[in-house]
Amino acid sequence: MSYRSCRPTDFEAFVTRHENSLFRAALAIMGNVSDAEDILQETFLRAYEKAPEFASDKHERAWLMKVAVNLCKSKLRSPWHRRRVELTESYPASGPEQHELLEQVMALPPKYRTVIHLYYYEGYSAKEISELTGQKESTVRSHLARARQKLRSVLEEEDYEVI
C-alpha cells in the first residue's frame, strides 16, 4: 500500500505512531540530532513513496526500523560523513548514572551502538536485530557481547555499579 493514495490524516497518524522510536534509534546510531532528523525524514519519505502492504503493526514497525537502520549504515559509510558530534541533551536519560551510561554507549563504534540500542532501548531480540540489520544472528550476539564487555570495563574503571 502506498501512502500516496491515503488521506493526509492517515499518514500523519502513521508518522505520529512511529516517529519517537525511529528517531531514538537513528539518534543512537548516528550520534547527533541533525543526522537523526535527516534519517527520520528519509525513512518516512520512503514509506510514503513505496511502503509495502503491512500484515500487522509489528511488520509495519519492523519495516520502518529496517529502513532507518539501513539509511544510518549508508550515511555512516559515506565519504563526507567524517565529523563526530557529542550527543546532545535531547536523548532521554533519567539521572546522572543513566546519562553516563548513555555517553559510554554513544562512544562505542556504530556496529555496537546499533545492536545495544535495538536490544535494550527498542526491545528487539537478537534474531529480530539480525533481520533488521542483515547480519547473521551469531554476529549480532557477538556484537552484543563485545559491546557489553567494553561498557563493563569502562564503567568498572570509573567505579560505576555495573548491572
C-alpha positions in Angstrom: 0.0 0.0 0.0 1.4 3.4 -0.9 0.6 6.2 1.5 0.3 8.5 -1.5 -3.2 7.3 -2.1 -4.3 7.7 1.5 -5.8 10.7 3.3 -3.2 13.1 4.8 -4.6 12.4 8.3 -3.9 8.7 7.8 -0.2 9.4 7.0 0.0 11.9 9.9 -1.2 9.2 12.3 1.3 6.8 10.8 4.1 9.2 11.4 3.0 10.1 14.9 2.8 6.4 15.7 6.4 5.7 14.8 8.4 8.9 14.9 9.7 8.6 18.5 11.1 5.1 18.3 12.6 5.7 14.9 14.2 9.0 16.0 15.7 7.4 19.1 17.2 4.5 17.0 18.6 6.9 14.5 20.0 9.1 17.2 21.6 6.2 18.9 23.2 5.0 15.7 24.2 8.4 14.2 25.2 10.1 17.5 23.7 13.6 16.7 20.3 15.2 16.3 20.6 16.6 12.8 21.6 13.3 11.2 18.9 11.5 13.1 16.3 14.0 11.9 17.6 13.5 8.3 17.3 9.7 8.7 13.8 10.1 10.1 12.7 12.3 7.3 14.1 10.0 4.6 12.5 6.9 6.3 9.1 8.5 6.2 9.7 9.7 2.6 10.4 6.1 1.6 7.3 4.9 3.4 5.2 7.5 1.7 6.6 6.5 -1.7 6.9 2.7 -1.6 5.7 1.1 1.6 4.5 -2.4 1.1 1.2 -3.8 2.3 1.8 -4.5 6.0 0.4 -7.7 7.6 0.4 -6.2 11.1 1.6 -3.3 13.2 4.7 -5.4 14.2 5.5 -5.8 10.5 5.0 -2.1 9.8 7.3 -1.2 12.7 10.0 -3.7 11.7 10.0 -2.5 8.1 10.4 1.1 9.2 13.2 0.2 11.6 15.0 -1.7 8.9 14.8 1.2 6.5 16.0 3.6 9.2 18.9 1.3 10.2 19.9 0.8 6.6 19.9 4.6 5.9 22.0 5.1 9.0 24.5 2.5 7.8 24.7 4.1 4.4 25.2 7.5 5.8 28.0 6.3 8.2 29.7 4.7 5.2 29.5 7.9 3.1 32.8 9.6 2.5 31.7 13.0 3.7 30.5 11.8 7.0 33.7 12.4 8.9 32.6 14.5 11.8 31.6 13.2 15.2 29.3 15.3 17.3 28.6 14.7 21.0 25.2 13.5 21.9 23.0 16.4 23.0 20.7 16.6 26.0 17.8 15.7 23.8 18.3 11.9 24.3 16.4 10.8 27.4 18.4 9.7 30.5 16.6 9.6 33.8 19.6 10.5 36.0 23.3 11.1 36.2 24.2 7.4 36.1 21.9 6.8 33.1 23.5 9.9 31.4 27.0 8.5 32.0 25.9 5.1 30.7 24.4 6.7 27.6 27.6 8.7 27.0 29.6 5.4 27.1 27.1 3.7 24.8 27.5 6.6 22.3 31.3 6.3 22.5 31.0 2.7 21.1 31.6 2.1 17.4 28.4 2.3 15.3 28.1 -1.5 14.9 28.0 -1.9 18.7 25.8 1.1 19.3 23.3 -0.2 16.8 22.8 -3.6 18.5 22.8 -2.1 22.0 20.1 0.4 21.1 17.9 -2.1 19.3 18.2 -4.7 22.0 17.9 -2.6 25.2 16.0 0.5 24.1 13.7 -0.9 21.4 13.3 -4.4 22.8 14.2 -6.4 19.8 15.7 -9.9 20.1 19.0 -10.9 18.6 17.1 -12.7 15.8 15.0 -9.7 15.1 18.1 -7.4 15.0 19.8 -9.8 12.6 16.7 -9.5 10.3 16.7 -5.7 10.6 20.5 -5.2 10.0 21.1 -8.0 7.6 23.7 -9.6 9.8 23.9 -13.2 11.0 22.3 -13.8 14.4 25.6 -15.0 15.7 27.2 -11.8 14.6 24.5 -9.8 16.5 25.1 -11.8 19.6 28.8 -11.4 19.3 28.4 -7.6 18.9 26.2 -7.5 21.9 28.7 -9.5 24.0 31.6 -7.3 22.9 29.7 -4.1 23.5 28.7 -5.2 27.0 32.3 -6.1 27.7 33.5 -2.8 26.5 30.9 -1.0 28.6 31.6 -3.1 31.6 35.3 -2.5 31.5 34.9 1.3 31.1 32.3 1.6 33.8 34.3 -0.6 36.2 37.3 1.6 35.7 35.2 4.6 36.7 33.8 2.8 39.7 30.2 2.7 38.5 27.9 -0.1 39.5 27.6 -2.4 36.6 24.5 -4.4 36.1 
